[in-house]
Amino acid sequence: MRLSELTHPNQLHGLSISELEDVACQIRERHLQVVSTSGGHLGPGLGVVELTLALYQTLDLDHDRVVWDVGHQAYPHKLITGRFTNFDSLRQQKGVAGYLKRTESSFDHFGAGHASTSISAALGMALARDRRGEDFKCAAVIGDGALTGGMALEAINHAGHLPTTPLLVVLNDNDMSISPPVGALSTYLNRIRHSPPLQFLSDSVQESVKNLPFMGGELPAELKSLKGSMRRLAVPKVGAVFEELGFTYMGPIDGHDISAMVRTFQAAHRVGGPVMVHVVTTKGKGYPYAEADQVGYHAQSAFDLTTGKSLPSKTPKPPSYSKVFGQTLIKLCEQDSKVVGITAAMATGTGLDLLQKALPDQYIDVGIAEQHAVTLAAGMACEGLKPVCAIYSTFLQRAYDQLIHDVGIQNLPVTFVMDRAGIVGADGPTHQGQYDISYLRAVPNFTVMAPKDEAELQRMLVTCLDHNGPAALRIPRGSGQGVPLMEEGWEPLKIGRGEVLLEGDDLLIVAYGAMVPEAVDTAKLLNDSGISTTVVNARFLRPLDQALIHPLARRIGKVVTMEEGALAGGFGAAIIESLVDQDLLVPTLRIGIPDQLVDHASPKQSKEALGLTASQIAQRIKERFSFELPESLITQQASQSLNN
């Protein structure tokens, strides 16, 4: 069967193993061709091709439910559920999403871009099924990295308490998340993965004594009485944890052997209760470069399929904010042994991989466990350390209670560096860092800031570590502004102090973080139209520099706020509340992300769609405030029009 002819996964039913293996080859070929051209997640999908085909051989996707944890491992799923033809549009604006999306296909039973949610969702579906008296199957596919998340363990705990609720959990064990997983669970799975098949202890005892002449090969009475108990003690070693938690454990089995998996899944469906099928796969399977470098090929920009090397950028770029953060943190750790970097399985993405290599004793990876990371940092701060939690803005949402309860209320000196804050592009709604401004504004005791460029990031990091209380700074995805950087000797900023970048009399723009450069560009466009603009780099969200902003707002009388975050409860809202509290009722225009989800597209496309480019903002400002152009400028423009 040609992969291009597959529009429904049930078309796989009845295919021979050799035919399925041929489909697997076609999936890998299409997967590699598309990702090498446009970029996307590579290793996760390549590793689950056979797993997907085998599982779907045992399911009826018109009725049964499959929940894929995270979703970036489900590219093979997309290719056999009617999206082969338009798979070229993967992660592009209005194209195929990089994660599962319920609105994209009826076969995407649950969407997710954050890890560890699948078992909870699948169990919820199973309970709803049983309540309605239906009989469809529910399966969750979760990676060993995601299994470190507390939510997954909570779901296992609940499911194991429901012995008559059929639920299949497929543990896709490739010994990886984005980076190698950490912790006791990973060590346990690794031991299972590499353990030889075990025999019952009773058989071993029988073998060891059969040739002893005084026993005649028979077990003595006292050993016979222990035979049953020894058997019970020995059997649960493989998968013992899951068995003890109420699951029937099957495995580990070869995740690239379709025949073995089909037989195992068929047996699992017959159990009638919660089942854990442990499948061992190779991340990046079938592409040697991805198998050899499973971290680097987790996700890739466009690359040369023949060499495996990324295609060079057409223009050189400044270092990324993440890299500048990582390099600066190394220096600060060298100067102070109390400083410790913490990541939740995102070392490479946050720049902490640099710290891991340089100073491993001052680096901690807790796995996919953001809640634990935050409270761990709180405990360390209690004992005099200076923890720096580097977590994506969208992932820090998962630890909101810990931010409040364990750090904010206790006023502990923990630094949070929120990477990927703002528009992030092709990963779509689950990864946009659009909420941290809003969700941190209300947390007690927090000092919150955002740099206008990478040099200010360096100073802000020092500011956070010098501050005796909770502090958070947000940094955007991608390259910095290309400003000069210092090697060391950074001076901390005065907390709650902004700066004036441009001065004018007609309009006041107060911008925060990544929108400051856009504010300067907007002011220059307005100036070309005769509108003189003051631009303030707020620097701080909490506390606001009211001593700077209020007099300017009173004098100028027209205010624009700019932020790359949700307008609801955001930076602009904070400015307006501050003005109203002082009875400064001045016309104000808020620029930011409106009350909507931001779908997958390039960051540039997303910003254009949201009206966040300098030219769009300048036009909105003119329309909002109905600026009248100076007579001299009107005459000049009229003259230019006649000449043209």
C-alpha positions as CSV (number, residue, x, y, z in Angstrom):
1,M,0.0,0.0,0.0
2,R,1.2,3.5,-0.8
3,L,1.3,5.9,2.1
4,S,-0.2,8.6,-0.1
5,E,-3.4,6.4,-0.4
6,L,-3.9,6.2,3.3
7,T,-6.7,8.5,4.4
8,H,-8.0,6.4,7.4
9,P,-5.9,4.4,9.9
10,N,-8.3,1.5,9.6
11,Q,-7.0,0.9,6.1
12,L,-4.0,-0.7,7.9
13,H,-6.2,-3.5,9.1
14,G,-5.4,-6.8,7.4
15,L,-2.0,-5.8,6.0
16,S,0.8,-8.3,6.5
17,I,3.8,-7.5,8.6
18,S,5.9,-7.1,5.5
19,E,3.4,-4.6,4.1
20,L,3.3,-2.7,7.3
21,E,7.1,-2.6,7.3
22,D,7.0,-1.1,3.8
23,V,4.5,1.6,5.1
24,A,7.0,2.3,7.9
25,C,9.7,3.0,5.4
26,Q,7.5,5.3,3.5
27,I,6.6,7.2,6.7
28,R,10.2,7.7,7.6
29,E,11.0,8.9,4.0
30,R,8.1,11.5,4.1
31,H,8.9,12.5,7.6
32,L,12.6,13.2,6.8
33,Q,11.8,14.9,3.5
34,V,9.4,17.4,5.1
35,V,11.4,18.2,8.3
36,S,14.7,18.6,6.4
37,T,13.0,21.1,4.2
38,S,10.9,23.2,6.6
39,G,12.2,22.1,10.1
40,G,10.3,20.5,13.0
41,H,10.6,17.7,15.5
42,L,12.5,14.8,14.0
43,G,13.8,12.2,16.5
44,P,10.6,11.6,18.4
45,G,8.4,10.7,15.4
46,L,11.1,8.5,13.8
47,G,11.3,6.4,16.9
48,V,7.5,5.5,17.1
49,V,6.8,4.6,13.5
50,E,6.4,0.8,14.1
51,L,4.8,1.4,17.5
52,T,2.1,3.6,15.8
53,L,1.4,1.0,13.0
54,A,1.2,-1.9,15.5
55,L,-1.1,-0.1,17.9
56,Y,-3.4,1.0,15.2
57,Q,-3.6,-2.6,13.9
58,T,-5.4,-3.4,17.1
59,L,-7.7,-0.4,17.3
60,D,-10.7,1.0,15.4
61,L,-10.0,4.7,15.3
62,D,-13.7,5.5,14.4
63,H,-14.5,4.4,18.0
64,D,-11.3,3.9,20.0
65,R,-9.4,6.8,21.6
66,V,-5.6,7.3,21.5
67,V,-3.9,10.1,23.5
68,W,-0.3,10.9,22.5
69,D,1.7,12.6,25.2
70,V,3.1,16.0,24.1
71,G,2.1,15.3,20.5
72,H,5.4,16.0,18.7
73,Q,5.9,12.2,18.6
74,A,2.8,11.8,16.5
75,Y,3.9,12.8,13.1
76,P,3.5,9.2,11.9
77,H,-0.1,9.4,13.3
78,K,-0.7,12.5,11.2
79,L,0.7,10.8,8.1
80,I,-1.8,7.9,8.3
81,T,-4.8,9.9,9.3
82,G,-5.3,11.9,6.1
83,R,-2.6,14.5,6.3
84,F,0.0,13.1,3.9
85,T,-0.8,15.4,1.0
86,N,-0.5,18.7,3.0
87,F,2.2,17.5,5.3
88,D,4.6,19.9,3.5
89,S,2.8,22.7,5.3
90,L,3.9,21.3,8.7
91,R,4.3,24.1,11.4
92,Q,3.6,26.7,8.8
93,Q,1.0,29.4,8.9
94,K,-2.5,27.8,8.3
95,G,-0.7,24.5,7.7
96,V,-0.5,21.2,9.6
97,A,0.2,21.8,13.3
98,G,3.3,20.5,15.0
99,Y,1.3,19.0,17.8
100,L,-2.1,17.2,17.9
101,K,-5.0,19.5,17.5
102,R,-8.6,18.5,18.0
103,T,-9.9,21.0,15.4
104,E,-7.5,19.7,12.8
105,S,-8.6,16.1,12.7
106,S,-11.2,13.8,14.3
107,F,-8.4,11.4,14.9
108,D,-6.6,13.8,17.1
109,H,-8.5,12.8,20.2
110,F,-6.6,15.1,22.6
111,G,-4.2,18.0,22.0
112,A,-1.1,18.6,24.0
113,G,2.2,20.5,23.8
114,H,3.1,20.0,27.4
115,A,4.3,16.7,28.8
116,S,2.8,14.2,31.2
117,T,-0.9,14.8,30.4
118,S,-1.8,11.7,28.4
119,I,-2.7,9.2,31.1
120,S,-5.0,11.6,32.9
121,A,-6.8,12.5,29.7
122,A,-7.1,8.8,28.6
123,L,-8.4,7.8,32.0
124,G,-10.9,10.6,31.9
125,M,-12.2,9.3,28.6
126,A,-12.3,5.7,30.0
127,L,-14.4,6.8,33.0
128,A,-16.8,8.7,30.7
129,R,-17.0,5.6,28.5
130,D,-17.9,3.4,31.5
131,R,-20.4,5.9,32.8
132,R,-22.2,5.8,29.4
133,G,-22.0,2.0,29.2
134,E,-19.9,2.0,26.0
135,D,-17.0,-0.3,25.1
136,F,-14.4,1.6,23.1
137,K,-10.8,1.2,24.0
138,C,-8.7,4.0,25.5
139,A,-4.9,4.2,25.1
140,A,-2.3,6.7,26.2
141,V,1.2,6.7,24.7
142,I,3.7,8.4,27.0
143,G,7.5,8.7,26.8
144,D,9.8,7.7,29.7
145,G,10.9,11.4,30.0
146,A,7.3,12.5,30.4
147,L,6.8,9.8,33.0
148,T,8.9,11.9,35.4
149,G,6.2,14.5,35.5
150,G,4.1,14.4,38.7
151,M,0.9,14.5,36.8
152,A,1.6,11.2,35.1
153,L,2.4,9.6,38.4
154,E,-0.9,11.0,39.8
155,A,-2.8,9.5,36.9
156,I,-1.1,6.1,37.4
157,N,-2.0,6.2,41.1
158,H,-5.6,6.8,40.2
159,A,-5.8,4.3,37.4
160,G,-4.3,1.6,39.5
161,H,-7.1,2.1,42.0
162,L,-9.6,1.2,39.3
163,P,-9.0,-2.5,38.6
164,T,-12.1,-3.0,36.4
165,T,-11.5,0.1,34.2
166,P,-9.8,-1.0,30.9
167,L,-7.0,1.4,30.1
168,L,-3.9,0.8,28.0
169,V,-0.8,2.8,28.8
170,V,2.0,2.4,26.3
171,L,5.3,3.4,27.8
172,N,7.5,4.5,24.9
173,D,10.9,4.0,26.5
174,N,13.7,5.5,24.4
175,D,15.9,6.6,27.4
176,M,15.3,10.2,26.3
177,S,13.1,13.2,26.6
178,I,14.6,16.2,24.8
179,S,17.8,15.5,26.7
180,P,18.6,12.3,28.6
181,P,16.1,11.8,31.4
182,V,17.2,12.0,35.0
183,G,16.1,10.5,38.3
184,A,15.2,7.2,40.0
185,L,12.5,6.3,37.5
186,S,14.9,6.6,34.6
187,T,17.4,4.4,36.4
188,Y,14.7,1.8,37.2
189,L,13.5,1.7,33.5
190,N,17.1,1.5,32.4
191,R,17.7,-1.5,34.7
192,I,14.5,-3.2,33.3
193,R,15.6,-2.5,29.7
194,H,19.0,-4.1,30.1
195,S,18.1,-7.0,32.5
196,P,18.2,-10.5,31.1
197,P,15.1,-12.6,31.4
198,L,14.7,-13.9,35.0
199,Q,13.9,-17.4,36.3
200,F,11.9,-18.1,39.4
201,L,14.1,-18.5,42.4
202,S,12.5,-21.9,43.1
203,D,13.8,-23.2,39.8
204,S,17.2,-21.9,40.6
205,V,17.2,-23.6,43.9
206,Q,16.0,-26.8,42.3
207,E,18.8,-26.7,39.8
208,S,21.5,-25.9,42.4
209,V,20.6,-28.9,44.6
210,K,19.7,-31.6,42.1
211,N,23.2,-33.1,41.8
212,L,23.9,-33.1,45.6
213,P,24.1,-36.9,46.6
214,F,22.7,-36.4,50.1
215,M,19.6,-34.8,48.7
216,G,19.2,-37.0,45.7
217,G,18.1,-34.1,43.6
218,E,15.0,-33.4,45.8
219,L,14.3,-30.2,47.7
220,P,14.4,-30.7,51.5
221,A,11.1,-30.3,53.3
222,E,12.0,-26.9,54.7
223,L,12.8,-25.5,51.2
224,K,9.7,-27.0,49.8
225,S,7.6,-25.1,52.3
226,L,9.3,-21.9,51.0
227,K,8.9,-22.6,47.3
228,G,5.6,-20.7,46.9
229,S,6.8,-17.7,48.8
230,M,10.0,-17.5,46.9
231,R,8.1,-17.7,43.6
232,R,6.0,-14.7,44.7
233,L,9.0,-12.7,45.8
234,A,10.9,-13.3,42.5
235,V,8.3,-12.8,39.8
236,P,7.5,-9.1,40.2
237,K,11.1,-7.9,39.7
238,V,10.5,-6.8,36.1
239,G,7.9,-4.1,36.2
240,A,7.4,-4.5,39.9
241,V,6.6,-0.8,40.5
242,F,3.8,-0.8,38.0
243,E,2.4,-4.1,39.2
244,E,2.4,-2.9,42.8
245,L,0.5,0.2,41.6
246,G,-2.3,-1.9,40.2
247,F,-1.3,-2.3,36.5
248,T,-0.8,-5.5,34.6
249,Y,2.8,-5.0,33.3
250,M,3.9,-6.4,29.9
251,G,7.4,-6.0,28.5
252,P,9.8,-4.7,27.8
253,I,9.3,-5.5,24.1
254,D,11.1,-4.4,21.0
255,G,9.5,-1.2,19.8
256,H,10.6,-1.8,16.2
257,D,9.2,-5.4,16.0
258,I,5.7,-4.9,14.6
259,S,4.6,-8.5,15.0
260,A,5.6,-8.7,18.6
261,M,3.9,-5.4,19.4
262,V,0.6,-6.4,17.7
263,R,0.5,-9.6,19.7
264,T,1.2,-7.8,22.9
265,F,-1.4,-5.0,22.3
266,Q,-4.0,-7.6,21.5
267,A,-3.3,-9.4,24.7
268,A,-3.3,-6.1,26.6
269,H,-6.8,-5.3,25.3
270,R,-8.1,-8.6,26.8
271,V,-7.0,-7.9,30.4
272,G,-10.0,-5.8,31.4
273,G,-8.2,-3.4,33.6
274,P,-5.2,-1.0,33.6
275,V,-2.3,-2.3,31.6
276,M,1.2,-1.0,31.1
277,V,3.0,-2.1,27.9
278,H,6.6,-1.2,28.1
279,V,8.0,-0.7,24.6
280,V,11.7,0.0,24.0
281,T,12.4,2.3,21.0
282,T,15.3,4.2,19.5
283,K,14.8,7.9,19.2
284,G,15.7,9.0,15.6
285,K,15.3,5.4,14.3
286,G,16.2,5.0,10.7
287,Y,18.3,8.1,10.3
288,P,21.9,7.5,11.4
289,Y,22.6,11.2,12.3
290,A,19.5,11.4,14.5
291,E,20.3,8.1,16.2
292,A,23.8,9.2,16.9
293,D,22.8,12.7,18.2
294,Q,19.5,12.2,19.9
295,V,19.6,15.6,21.6
296,G,20.6,17.6,18.6
297,Y,18.1,15.9,16.3
298,H,15.1,16.1,18.7
299,A,14.0,19.1,16.6
300,Q,15.8,20.6,13.7
301,S,15.7,23.7,11.5
302,A,16.0,22.9,7.7
303,F,19.0,20.6,7.1
304,D,20.8,18.7,4.4
305,L,19.5,15.1,4.4
306,T,22.7,13.7,3.0
307,T,25.1,15.3,5.5
308,G,22.7,15.9,8.4
309,K,24.0,19.4,8.8
310,S,21.8,22.5,9.2
311,L,21.5,24.8,6.3
312,P,23.6,27.9,6.9
313,S,21.8,31.1,7.7
314,K,21.8,33.6,4.8
315,T,22.9,36.4,7.2
316,P,24.9,36.2,10.4
317,K,22.9,36.7,13.5
318,P,23.8,38.0,17.0
319,P,23.9,35.4,19.8
320,S,20.5,34.3,21.1
321,Y,19.2,35.6,24.4
322,S,19.4,32.0,25.8
323,K,23.1,31.8,24.9
324,V,23.9,35.1,26.5
325,F,22.0,34.1,29.6
326,G,23.9,30.8,29.8
327,Q,27.3,32.4,29.3
328,T,26.6,35.1,31.8
329,L,25.3,32.6,34.4
330,I,28.6,30.7,34.1
331,K,30.6,33.8,35.0
332,L,28.3,34.5,38.0
333,C,28.6,30.9,39.2
334,E,32.4,31.1,39.0
335,Q,32.3,34.2,41.1
336,D,29.8,32.8,43.7
337,S,29.6,29.1,44.5
338,K,26.1,29.7,46.0
339,V,24.6,30.3,42.6
340,V,23.0,27.2,41.2
341,G,21.2,26.8,37.8
342,I,18.1,24.6,37.7
343,T,16.3,23.3,34.6
344,A,13.2,21.1,34.1
345,A,14.6,18.9,31.3
346,M,15.3,21.9,29.0
347,A,19.0,22.4,29.4
348,T,19.7,23.1,25.7
349,G,16.7,25.3,25.1
350,T,17.4,27.5,28.1
351,G,21.2,27.8,27.6
352,L,21.9,25.8,30.8
353,D,23.7,23.1,28.8
354,L,26.6,25.6,28.9
355,L,26.6,25.6,32.7
356,Q,26.3,21.8,32.8
357,K,29.5,21.5,30.8
358,A,31.4,24.3,32.5
359,L,30.3,23.8,36.2
360,P,28.3,20.6,36.6
361,D,28.4,20.9,40.4
362,Q,26.3,24.1,40.1
363,Y,23.8,22.6,37.7
364,I,20.6,20.6,38.4
365,D,18.2,18.9,36.0
366,V,15.0,17.7,37.8
367,G,13.4,16.2,34.7
368,I,10.0,17.2,33.4
369,A,8.9,18.4,36.8
370,E,8.4,22.2,36.9
371,Q,6.5,22.2,40.2
372,H,9.2,20.3,41.9
373,A,11.9,22.6,40.3
374,V,10.2,25.7,41.9
375,T,9.8,24.3,45.4
376,L,13.3,22.7,45.2
377,A,14.6,26.1,44.5
378,A,12.6,27.5,47.5
379,G,14.2,24.9,49.8
380,M,17.7,25.7,48.5
381,A,17.0,29.5,49.1
382,C,16.0,28.7,52.7
383,E,19.5,27.4,53.2
384,G,21.4,30.3,51.7
385,L,21.9,29.2,48.1
386,K,21.0,31.4,45.1
387,P,19.0,29.2,42.8
388,V,18.3,30.4,39.2
389,C,15.3,28.5,37.6
390,A,15.5,28.7,33.9
391,I,12.1,27.6,32.6
392,Y,10.1,28.5,29.5
393,S,7.3,31.0,30.1
394,T,4.7,28.5,28.9
395,F,6.1,25.7,31.2
396,L,6.3,27.9,34.3
397,Q,2.5,28.1,34.1
398,R,2.5,24.6,35.4
399,A,4.0,25.6,38.7
400,Y,1.9,28.7,39.4
401,D,0.8,27.5,42.9
402,Q,4.5,26.9,43.8
403,L,5.4,30.4,42.6
404,I,2.8,31.9,45.0
405,H,2.8,29.4,47.9
406,D,6.4,28.3,48.2
407,V,8.3,31.4,46.9
408,G,6.2,34.5,46.9
409,I,4.5,34.2,50.2
410,Q,7.7,33.3,51.9
411,N,9.6,36.1,50.1
412,L,12.5,33.7,49.2
413,P,15.4,34.9,47.0
414,V,14.8,32.7,43.9
415,T,15.5,33.9,40.4
416,F,13.3,32.8,37.5
417,V,14.5,33.3,34.0
418,M,11.5,32.8,31.7
419,D,12.8,31.8,28.3
420,R,10.6,31.9,25.1
421,A,8.5,34.7,26.5
422,G,6.2,36.3,24.0
423,I,5.6,35.1,20.4
424,V,7.5,31.8,19.8
425,G,6.3,30.8,16.3
426,A,5.8,27.4,14.8
427,D,5.0,25.5,18.1
428,G,1.6,27.3,18.3
429,P,-0.8,28.0,21.1
430,T,0.6,25.5,23.7
431,H,4.0,27.2,23.6
432,Q,3.4,30.9,23.2
433,G,4.8,32.7,26.2
434,Q,2.0,35.2,26.3
435,Y,0.7,34.9,29.9
436,D,3.7,35.4,32.2
437,I,3.3,39.2,32.5
438,S,-0.3,38.7,33.6
439,Y,0.3,35.7,35.9
440,L,3.2,37.3,37.7
441,R,1.7,40.7,38.3
442,A,-0.4,39.4,41.1
443,V,2.1,37.3,43.0
444,P,3.2,38.9,46.3
445,N,6.8,40.0,46.9
446,F,7.9,39.4,43.3
447,T,10.2,41.8,41.4
448,V,9.5,41.3,37.7
449,M,11.5,42.7,34.8
450,A,12.3,42.3,31.1
451,P,15.4,43.6,29.1
452,K,15.3,45.6,26.0
453,D,18.4,43.8,24.6
454,E,21.0,41.2,25.6
455,A,23.3,43.6,27.3
456,E,20.4,44.7,29.6
457,L,19.7,41.0,30.2
458,Q,23.2,40.6,31.7
459,R,22.6,43.5,34.1
460,M,19.2,42.2,35.0
461,L,20.5,38.8,35.9
462,V,22.9,40.4,38.3
463,T,20.1,42.5,39.7
464,C,18.0,39.4,40.4
465,L,20.8,37.7,42.2
466,D,21.6,40.8,44.3
467,H,18.0,41.1,45.3
468,N,16.9,39.6,48.6
469,G,13.6,38.3,47.4
470,P,11.8,36.6,44.5
471,A,12.7,38.0,41.1
472,A,11.7,37.1,37.5
473,L,12.9,38.2,34.1
474,R,11.5,37.3,30.8
475,I,13.6,36.8,27.6
476,P,12.3,36.3,24.1
477,R,13.1,33.5,21.7
478,G,15.8,34.0,19.1
479,S,18.7,36.3,18.5
480,G,19.5,39.4,20.5
481,Q,19.7,42.9,19.1
482,G,23.4,42.7,18.3
483,V,24.5,45.2,21.0
484,P,28.0,45.1,22.6
485,L,28.3,42.7,25.5
486,M,30.5,42.8,28.6
487,E,32.6,39.8,29.6
488,E,32.0,40.5,33.3
489,G,31.7,43.4,35.8
490,W,28.0,44.0,35.2
491,E,26.4,46.7,37.4
492,P,23.0,45.9,38.8
493,L,20.1,48.1,37.9
494,K,18.2,50.2,40.4
495,I,15.0,48.2,41.0
496,G,11.9,49.9,39.7
497,R,13.7,52.5,37.6
498,G,13.0,52.9,33.8
499,E,14.8,55.0,31.3
500,V,13.9,57.5,28.6
501,L,15.3,56.6,25.2
502,L,13.7,59.3,23.1
503,E,12.1,62.6,24.0
504,G,9.1,64.3,22.4
505,D,6.1,66.4,23.2
506,D,3.2,64.8,21.3
507,L,3.0,61.2,22.5
508,L,4.4,59.0,25.2
509,I,5.2,55.3,24.5
510,V,5.9,53.1,27.5
511,A,7.3,49.8,26.3
512,Y,8.3,46.6,28.1
513,G,11.0,44.1,27.2
514,A,11.1,42.8,23.6
515,M,8.8,45.6,22.4
516,V,11.2,48.4,23.3
517,P,13.1,48.2,19.9
518,E,9.7,48.1,18.1
519,A,8.7,51.2,20.1
520,V,11.8,53.1,19.0
521,D,11.1,52.1,15.4
522,T,7.5,53.2,15.8
523,A,8.6,56.6,17.2
524,K,10.9,57.1,14.2
525,L,8.1,56.5,11.8
526,L,5.8,58.8,13.7
527,N,8.6,61.4,13.8
528,D,8.7,61.3,10.0
529,S,5.0,62.2,10.1
530,G,5.7,65.2,12.4
531,I,4.6,63.4,15.6
532,S,7.3,64.0,18.3
533,T,7.4,61.0,20.6
534,T,8.9,60.2,24.0
535,V,9.9,56.5,24.4
536,V,10.3,55.0,27.9
537,N,11.9,51.6,28.4
538,A,10.0,50.5,31.5
539,R,12.4,47.7,32.4
540,F,10.3,46.8,35.4
541,L,6.7,45.5,35.6
542,R,6.9,45.2,39.4
543,P,7.5,47.8,40.7
544,L,6.6,50.3,38.0
545,D,8.6,53.5,37.7
546,Q,5.7,55.7,38.6
547,A,8.0,58.7,39.4
548,L,9.1,58.6,35.7
549,I,5.9,57.7,34.0
550,H,3.3,59.8,35.8
551,P,4.8,63.2,35.1
552,L,5.4,62.4,31.5
553,A,1.8,61.1,31.1
554,R,0.5,64.3,32.7
555,R,2.5,66.6,30.6
556,I,2.1,64.9,27.2
557,G,-1.5,63.7,27.7
558,K,-1.4,60.8,25.2
559,V,-0.1,57.4,26.2
560,V,0.7,54.2,24.3
561,T,1.8,51.0,26.1
562,M,3.6,48.2,24.2
563,E,4.1,44.6,25.3
564,E,4.6,41.2,23.7
565,G,2.1,39.5,26.0
566,A,-1.6,39.2,26.7
567,L,-3.4,42.5,27.1
568,A,-5.7,41.0,29.7
569,G,-4.1,41.8,33.0
570,G,-0.8,42.7,31.3
571,F,1.7,45.5,31.3
572,G,-0.7,48.0,29.7
573,A,-3.3,47.2,32.3
574,A,-0.7,47.8,35.0
575,I,0.1,51.3,33.5
576,I,-3.6,52.2,33.3
577,E,-4.3,51.1,36.8
578,S,-1.4,53.1,38.0
579,L,-2.6,56.2,36.3
580,V,-6.2,55.8,37.4
581,D,-5.0,55.4,41.0
582,Q,-3.5,58.8,40.8
583,D,-6.5,60.3,39.0
584,L,-4.5,60.7,35.8
585,L,-7.2,60.1,33.3
586,V,-5.3,60.4,30.0
587,P,-6.2,58.7,26.7
588,T,-4.3,55.5,26.5
589,L,-3.8,52.9,23.7
590,R,-2.6,49.4,24.7
591,I,-0.6,47.4,22.1
592,G,-0.1,43.7,22.8
593,I,-1.7,40.3,22.2
594,P,-5.5,40.6,22.2
595,D,-7.8,38.0,23.9
596,Q,-7.1,35.2,21.4
597,L,-4.9,32.2,21.0
598,V,-1.8,32.6,18.7
599,D,-1.7,29.8,16.2
600,H,1.5,28.3,14.6
601,A,3.3,30.5,12.1
602,S,6.7,32.2,12.0
603,P,7.1,34.9,14.7
604,K,7.1,37.5,11.9
605,Q,3.9,36.2,10.5
606,S,2.3,36.1,14.0
607,K,3.3,39.6,14.8
608,E,1.9,40.9,11.5
609,A,-1.3,39.0,12.1
610,L,-1.6,40.6,15.6
611,G,-0.7,44.1,14.3
612,L,2.6,44.3,16.3
613,T,5.0,45.6,13.7
614,A,6.2,49.2,13.9
615,S,4.4,50.4,10.7
616,Q,1.1,48.8,11.9
617,I,1.4,50.3,15.4
618,A,2.2,53.8,13.9
619,Q,-0.9,53.6,11.8
620,R,-3.0,52.6,14.8
621,I,-1.6,55.4,16.8
622,K,-2.5,58.0,14.1
623,E,-6.0,56.6,13.9
624,R,-6.6,56.4,17.6
625,F,-5.4,59.9,18.5
626,S,-6.3,61.7,15.2
627,F,-3.1,63.6,15.0
628,E,-3.1,66.7,12.9
629,L,0.0,67.1,10.8
630,P,1.9,70.4,11.1
631,E,1.2,72.9,8.2
632,S,4.8,72.7,7.0
633,L,4.7,68.9,6.7
634,I,1.4,69.0,4.9
635,T,2.9,71.4,2.4
636,Q,6.0,69.3,2.0
637,Q,4.0,66.1,1.4
638,A,1.7,67.8,-1.1
639,S,4.8,69.1,-3.0
640,Q,6.3,65.6,-3.1
641,S,2.9,64.2,-4.4
642,L,2.9,66.7,-7.2
643,N,6.5,65.9,-8.1
644,N,5.7,62.2,-8.3
